[in-house]
Amino acid sequence: MKVDIALFAYLADHQPDGLGGRHARTFDLPEGTTIADMIATLGLPDQPRVVFVNNRHAAEDSVLHDGDRLAIFPPVAGG
């Protein structure tokens, strides 16, 4: 299955092609891959993060599906 994955802010440095940037990359993944599986595969730091699948908040144990768009952000603070 094909899933688009976008990493934002400092997480973009973990793109496997080494190019950084927040543009989505397409990954060919086996059926049953979870968000947590992708976080581990990408080697993202074990820090708080915000995860969306198809523009909706998602839990890291959620299973990805063909055509999904996964976006991962560090937490945002404002003032």
N, C-alpha and C positions, 0 to 999 in steps of 0.2 A: 504494500500500500504506500501511497505517496502522501507525505505530510510536510507542510511548509512551517518552518520554525524561525522565529525572529527573536533575537536577544537584544535587550536595550541597556543603555548606559554602560557601565563598566563590564557588564555581562557579555557585551558584544565581543570583547577580547577573546572569548572562548569559542568563537566560530571555528569549526574544524578546518576551514580553508585558510585561516590565518589572516584574512583580510579585514576583520573587524567590521564595524558599521552595523546599523540596525536593520538592514535589508534582509528579508526572509530568504532562507536557503531551503531547497526541497530535499527531503531525505526519503529514501526508499527503506521502509521499516517492515519487519514481520508483523503479521496480525497479532493482536494481543499486547502490543507495546504500550506501556503506561507512560504518563508524564514523568514519573519518578525514574523509569528506565532511561528516558532521554536526558534527564538532569544528570544522571550518573555517567552516561555515555559522553556527554559534553564536558564532564569534569567541572561542573559549576560548583562554586564554593558552598559549603554547608552554612548558609546564612539565610535570614528571612528573604522571601521573594513573593511576588504577586504573579499569579499564573492565570492566563485566559486561553480558552479554546473557542475559536469562532466568535470572539468578542464577548464571551461570557466567562465569569469567574469559574475556575475549575480546581478541584482537589488534585493533589499530586498522585493519588492512586487511581485517577480516571484513566480509562483505556482510550487510546487515540484511534481514529477511524480514517479511512481513505478520504483524502480531500480536506482534512482538518487543517486549521491554521493555529499553531501554538505560539503564544507570545509570552515571554518571561521578562519581568521587570524587577529591579531591586525595589524595596519599599520607598515610598515617596513621602517626604515630610514638607510641610510648608509653614508659612507664618505670615 
